[in-house]
């Protein structure tokens, strides 16, 4: 599936959903660096896409980069302040960082 998504993304470089699908597939395969790059490309195309932002935050968290994850989750929280998944992710990033976000 990843090869097909990548081929389509080359044909349609502005397709945010394809970039997101690539990031999700790469994360599922444990290719976190590549997943991060794909998610960042998707954010550049549409910085207001909540699914893309959530994926990028989750990738940061999975990499252990809780400061970066929290920054992304806070962006999401600003857009959807009562969303329980987002609030959970903010709390998780704070907990895992033990409050040390430097």
Secondary structure as UniProt FT lines:
FT   HELIX           2..11
FT   TURN            13..14
FT   HELIX           16..28
FT   TURN            29..30
FT   HELIX           32..45
FT   TURN            47..48
FT   HELIX           50..62
FT   TURN            63..64
FT   HELIX           66..79
FT   TURN            81..82
FT   HELIX           84..96
FT   TURN            97..99
//
